[in-house]
């Protein structure tokens, strides 16, 4: 497939005012100005007619398919609020790819999502990176697990306060996370000793600790739900104690401590911004947060937290960051290449680089212009929305 005559946002540091995208099979083969476009072409051609061509959008944090659209408790599978430590829970075992949100994601050009459990538990479970096209979740998986979800602050407190069980304080939330990470480290040591010495007994199988092994080995990052500045500090403190890779999610008060987050090298997935200040943790919510964080050198992405903000409004959330002071190309990066980097899938998606998955969208105007229309969505080289 050849997509021609559009402004090409490669998201690799290059925007081509009048260019083309060359797709071979399910991969990007190349991009360039129209004067370099292949002269003899026998495949499908789509004329962007002066519109914009860019990678599919990436939502680096949502719960798509976990909380059923219009189904109530029957499709509510995002929070196992019966045990504060559930690292062995996997998003792929709950996602319903038939949920209408997947179609709405595709139609809006959102081609990749990180989806997983909610924030009821201090250790909530495993997120998965999925493509949004398909009927069988196993075939949609880009990476699973993609992250281990931790949650700090208000949500675990409220969940277990109602049950009169721990954690009902921030101290207990942090203690539960520490306790289980320490148990996982001990479990790893016992496994290693048993592997080296046949006289050593292997520990009894523990599904929770097995799930935490890649976390403490530094193989699987933790994504930390944290709105308040003090919760972000606690999350970073714990990760430094155990040598964990991490990304902060939401970061609502990040604009109050941007220099400190930059100093720590923290990445932040901000959002959702298209909501009211529905709880105390959101009292300092600001559209300026992504711009301020970027100004201080923090790597930033923007998410919907679907269903908090419906997935199809991811481009609008990025446009709101422009209203908050971010330049348009940086805002676009927050829902393409930066989101892919923080999600750990930038080797496959997020930019129009040769060899990456052919996930491409074509819009009538700049993709973050709310009056722009989505004309074509291509995933893995196949048209999933629009017509050639």
C-alpha positions in Angstrom: 0.0 0.0 0.0 1.1 3.5 -0.8 -0.3 6.5 1.1 0.5 9.8 -0.8 0.1 13.5 -0.8 0.0 14.3 2.9 2.0 15.9 5.7 3.8 12.9 7.2 4.5 13.0 10.9 7.1 10.3 11.2 7.6 11.0 15.0 11.2 10.2 14.4 12.2 13.9 14.5 11.1 14.5 10.9 7.9 16.0 9.6 7.5 15.9 5.8 5.2 18.6 4.5 4.3 16.8 1.3 5.2 13.1 1.5 4.3 9.5 1.3 4.3 6.3 3.4 5.3 3.0 1.8 3.8 -0.1 3.4 4.9 -3.6 2.4 2.9 -6.4 4.0 2.4 -5.6 7.6 5.4 -3.3 8.1 6.5 0.3 7.2 8.9 0.1 4.3 9.7 3.8 4.1 8.7 7.5 4.1 9.8 10.5 2.1 8.9 13.6 0.1 6.6 13.1 -3.0 9.5 13.7 -5.4 11.0 10.5 -4.1 7.8 8.5 -4.2 8.1 5.2 -6.1 7.2 5.9 -9.8 6.0 2.5 -10.7 3.5 1.1 -8.2 1.1 -1.7 -8.8 -0.4 -2.0 -5.3 -3.1 -0.1 -3.5 -2.9 3.7 -3.3 -4.6 6.1 -0.9 -4.4 9.8 -1.7 -4.4 11.9 1.5 -5.3 14.9 -0.5 -3.2 17.3 1.5 -4.3 15.8 4.9 -2.0 14.4 7.6 -0.4 11.0 7.9 0.8 9.7 11.2 1.3 6.6 13.3 -1.7 5.0 15.1 -2.3 6.5 18.5 -1.1 4.7 21.6 -3.0 4.9 24.9 -0.3 4.0 27.5 -2.8 3.5 30.3 -6.4 2.5 30.2 -8.8 -0.3 31.2 -10.3 -1.1 27.8 -12.2 -4.3 27.8 -11.9 -4.7 31.5 -15.0 -2.7 32.5 -17.7 -3.6 30.0 -19.5 -0.9 28.0 -23.1 -0.7 29.1 -23.0 -4.0 31.0 -22.7 -3.1 34.6 -21.4 -5.7 37.2 -21.6 -8.5 34.6 -18.8 -7.0 32.7 -17.0 -5.4 35.6 -13.7 -7.4 35.7 -11.1 -4.7 36.5 -10.8 -4.8 40.3 -10.5 -8.0 42.4 -11.2 -6.1 45.6 -10.9 -9.2 47.9 -7.2 -9.3 48.4 -4.8 -6.3 48.5 -2.0 -8.3 46.7 -3.0 -9.9 43.4 0.1 -9.8 41.1 -0.8 -13.1 39.5 -4.0 -11.6 37.9 -3.6 -11.1 34.1 -5.4 -8.6 31.9 -5.6 -11.1 29.1 -7.9 -13.3 31.2 -10.4 -10.5 31.6 -10.3 -8.4 28.4 -13.4 -8.7 26.2 -12.3 -7.8 22.6 -16.0 -7.7 21.6 -16.5 -4.6 23.9 -17.7 -1.7 21.7 -14.8 0.4 23.0 -12.4 -1.5 20.7 -14.4 -0.4 17.7 -14.5 3.2 18.9 -10.8 3.1 19.5 -10.1 1.9 16.0 -12.4 4.5 14.5 -10.6 7.2 16.4 -7.2 5.9 15.2 -6.2 4.4 18.6 -4.4 1.2 17.4 -2.4 0.2 20.6 -3.4 0.3 24.2 -1.9 -0.8 27.6 -4.9 -2.2 29.5 -5.2 -3.9 32.8 -6.6 -4.0 36.3 -7.8 -1.0 38.2 -6.4 0.6 41.4 -8.3 -1.0 44.2 -5.3 -3.1 45.3 -1.8 -2.0 46.2 -0.5 -4.7 43.9 -3.2 -5.1 41.3 -1.9 -7.4 38.5 -0.4 -7.5 35.1 -1.1 -5.1 32.3 -1.0 -6.1 28.6 -0.2 -4.2 25.5 -2.9 -5.0 22.9 -3.7 -4.0 19.3 -7.3 -2.8 19.1 -8.3 -4.9 16.1 -9.4 -8.5 16.6 -11.9 -10.9 18.1 -9.5 -13.2 20.0 -7.4 -11.5 22.6 -4.4 -13.9 22.2 -4.1 -12.7 18.6 -4.2 -9.1 19.7 -1.4 -9.2 22.2 1.6 -7.1 21.4 3.3 -7.7 24.8 2.0 -9.5 27.9 2.8 -8.9 30.6 3.8 -5.3 29.7 3.8 -3.9 33.3 2.9 -4.8 36.9 0.3 -2.4 38.3 0.8 -0.9 41.7 -1.6 1.6 43.3 -1.0 4.2 46.0 -3.1 6.8 47.7 -6.9 7.1 47.9 -8.2 4.2 46.0 -6.8 1.3 48.0 -7.6 3.2 51.2 -11.2 3.6 50.3 -11.6 0.0 49.0 -10.4 -1.6 52.2 -11.7 1.0 54.6 -15.2 -0.2 53.7 -14.1 -3.8 54.5 -12.4 -2.7 57.8 -9.2 -4.4 56.5 -5.7 -3.2 55.7 -4.8 -1.0 54.0 -6.7 1.9 55.4 -3.7 4.2 55.5 -0.9 5.1 53.1 1.5 3.5 55.5 -0.2 0.2 55.2 -0.4 0.4 51.4 3.3 0.9 51.1 4.0 -1.8 53.7 1.9 -4.4 51.8 3.9 -3.6 48.6 7.2 -3.8 50.4 6.3 -7.0 52.2 5.4 -8.8 49.0 8.4 -7.6 47.1 10.7 -8.8 50.0 8.9 -12.2 49.9 9.5 -12.3 46.2 13.2 -11.5 46.6 13.5 -14.3 49.3 11.6 -16.7 47.0 14.0 -15.9 44.2 17.0 -16.6 46.4 15.6 -20.0 47.4 15.0 -20.9 43.8 18.5 -19.9 42.9 20.0 -21.9 45.8 18.0 -25.0 44.8 19.1 -24.6 41.2 22.8 -24.5 42.3 22.6 -27.2 45.0 20.5 -30.3 44.5 20.4 -30.8 48.3 18.5 -27.6 48.7 14.7 -27.9 48.5 12.8 -25.7 46.1 10.2 -23.5 47.8 6.6 -24.5 47.4 5.1 -23.0 44.3 3.5 -19.5 45.0 1.6 -17.9 42.1 1.9 -14.4 43.5 5.6 -14.6 44.1 6.2 -16.2 40.7 4.4 -13.2 39.1 6.6 -10.8 41.0 9.9 -12.5 40.0 10.3 -10.6 36.7 9.6 -7.4 38.6 12.3 -7.8 41.2 14.7 -9.0 38.4 14.2 -5.7 36.6 12.7 -7.4 33.6 9.1 -6.1 34.1 8.4 -2.4 35.0 5.9 -1.4 37.5 3.3 1.2 36.6 2.4 3.1 39.7 -1.0 4.7 40.1 -0.2 8.0 42.0 -2.0 11.3 41.9 -0.5 13.2 44.8 3.1 14.4 45.0 3.7 12.5 48.2 2.4 9.3 46.7 4.7 9.7 43.7 7.6 10.1 46.2 6.6 6.9 48.0 6.4 5.0 44.8 9.9 6.1 43.7 11.2 5.4 47.2 10.0 1.8 47.1 11.3 1.3 43.6 14.8 2.6 44.6 14.8 0.3 47.6 14.2 -2.8 45.4 15.9 -1.6 42.2 12.7 -1.7 40.2 12.0 -0.1 36.8 9.0 2.1 37.0 6.6 4.6 35.3 4.3 6.9 37.2 0.7 6.9 36.1 -1.6 9.9 36.4 0.9 12.2 38.1 -1.9 14.8 38.7 0.3 16.9 41.0 3.4 16.4 38.8 3.5 20.1 37.9 4.1 20.9 41.6 7.4 18.8 41.7 8.6 18.7 38.0 12.2 19.4 39.0 12.2 16.6 41.5 10.7 14.1 39.0 13.3 15.1 36.4 16.0 14.6 39.0 14.8 11.1 39.6 14.5 10.3 35.9 10.8 9.4 36.3 8.6 9.0 33.3 5.0 10.1 33.7 1.8 9.0 31.9 -0.5 11.9 32.6 -4.3 11.9 32.6 -7.2 11.6 32.5 -7.7 15.3 32.0 -11.2 15.3 30.5 -12.9 14.8 33.9 -14.1 16.8 36.8 -12.2 17.0 40.1 -14.2 14.1 41.5 -12.1 13.3 44.5 -9.6 15.0 46.8 -6.5 13.7 45.0 -7.6 15.6 41.9 -7.9 19.1 43.5 -4.7 20.3 41.7 -5.6 18.9 38.3 -4.3 21.2 35.6 -4.2 21.2 31.8 -0.7 22.6 32.1 0.8 19.5 33.8 2.1 17.8 30.6 3.7 21.0 29.3 5.4 21.8 32.6 6.8 18.3 33.0 8.1 18.4 29.5 9.7 21.8 30.1 11.7 20.3 33.0 12.8 17.3 30.9 10.4 14.6 32.1 9.3 12.1 29.5 5.6 12.4 29.3 2.7 10.5 27.7 -1.1 11.3 27.8 -3.7 8.6 28.5 -7.5 8.4 28.8 -7.7 6.0 31.7 -10.7 4.6 29.8 -13.5 4.4 30.8 -12.8 7.5 32.9 -12.4 9.3 29.6 -13.8 7.3 26.7 -10.9 5.9 24.6 -12.0 7.7 21.4 -11.2 11.0 23.0 -7.4 10.3 23.3 -6.7 12.9 20.5 -8.8 15.4 22.3 -6.9 14.8 25.6 -3.7 15.6 23.6 -5.2 18.7 22.2 -6.1 19.8 25.7 -2.3 19.6 26.5 -1.8 22.1 23.6 -4.3 24.4 25.3 -2.1 23.9 28.5 1.0 25.2 26.8 2.5 22.2 24.9 3.4 22.6 21.2 1.3 20.5 18.8 4.1 18.1 17.7 5.1 17.4 21.3 1.4 16.7 22.2 1.2 14.3 19.2 4.3 12.6 20.5 2.6 12.1 23.9 0.0 9.8 22.2 2.4 8.2 19.7 6.2 7.7 20.2 6.4 8.9 23.8 3.5 6.8 24.8 5.0 3.8 23.1 8.3 4.3 24.8 6.8 4.5 28.3 4.6 1.5 27.5 7.7 -0.5 26.4 6.5 -1.2 22.9 8.4 1.5 20.9 10.2 -1.2 19.0 6.9 -2.1 17.3 4.7 1.0 17.2 4.6 4.8 17.8 6.4 6.1 14.8 6.6 5.6 11.0 10.0 4.0 11.0 11.0 1.3 8.5 10.5 -2.1 10.0 7.8 -1.1 12.5 4.2 -2.3 12.4 2.2 -0.7 9.6 -0.3 1.1 12.0 -1.0 4.3 10.1 -3.8 6.9 10.3 -4.8 9.6 7.8 -6.7 12.7 8.9 -8.2 15.5 6.9 -6.3 18.1 9.0 -3.8 18.0 11.9 -4.7 14.9 13.9 -5.1 16.9 17.1 -7.5 19.4 15.5 -10.9 18.4 16.8 -12.5 19.4 13.5 -10.3 17.0 11.7 -11.9 13.8 10.3 -10.4 10.3 10.5 -10.2 9.3 6.8 -8.2 6.0 7.1 -6.9 3.7 9.7 -4.5 0.9 8.8 -3.4 -1.7 11.2 -0.7 -4.2 10.4 -1.0 -3.2 6.8 -4.8 -3.8 6.6 -7.5 -1.1 6.4 -9.7 -1.3 9.5 -11.6 2.0 9.1 -12.3 4.1 6.0 -11.9 3.2 2.4 -9.1 3.2 -0.2 
